[in-house]
């Protein structure tokens, strides 16, 4: 049998889980998140790293960082998760959808197919 969903335990994981529980910070932005942020910033020479608890949170953050405003157009792939559209429309933007089967956008083509000035 293939052991699916069996978490590996190779070191101090249980101690780390206990530390997180004892600190009452298990939802993110605790000591371990800060350590991971610092490690990623150093490892990849990044000015700032922001870890999120989900892809949905990352999409919401991306819309904020892109300063998407009501009336802006955001181009979405035709096949995506609903949270992609939710992140865009929550900021009041309109959506442009890529043509069915398009795996990537070409900037010139997308601006004529989707709208005059897509923001993201």
MOPERA-V804944 format. One record per pair of residues at least 24 apart in sequence whose ideal C-beta (glycine too) atoms are under 8 Angstrom apart, sorted by the first residue. I is the first residue (numbers start at 1). GAP is how many residues later the second one is. D is the distance in Angstrom with one decimal. If there is no record, write none. Layout:
BEGIN
I:GAP:D / I:GAP:D
END
This chain:
BEGIN
27:26:6.8 / 28:24:7.5 / 28:25:4.6 / 55:26:7.6 / 55:28:6.9 / 56:27:4.2 / 56:30:7.6 / 56:31:7.0 / 59:24:6.0 / 59:25:6.1 / 59:28:3.8 / 60:27:5.1 / 60:30:7.2 / 62:25:7.3 / 62:58:7.7 / 63:24:5.1 / 63:25:6.4 / 63:27:7.4 / 63:28:5.0 / 63:30:7.8 / 63:57:7.4 / 64:27:7.7 / 66:53:6.6 / 66:54:5.0 / 68:24:7.9 / 68:25:5.1 / 68:51:6.0 / 68:52:6.2 / 69:24:7.3 / 72:46:8.0 / 72:47:4.1 / 72:48:7.5 / 73:41:6.7 / 73:42:4.5 / 73:44:6.9 / 73:45:4.4 / 73:46:6.1 / 74:44:6.8 / 74:45:6.3 / 74:46:4.7 / 75:30:6.4 / 75:35:6.0 / 75:39:5.2 / 75:43:4.9 / 75:45:7.1 / 77:25:7.6 / 78:24:6.9 / 88:32:7.7 / 93:26:7.2
END
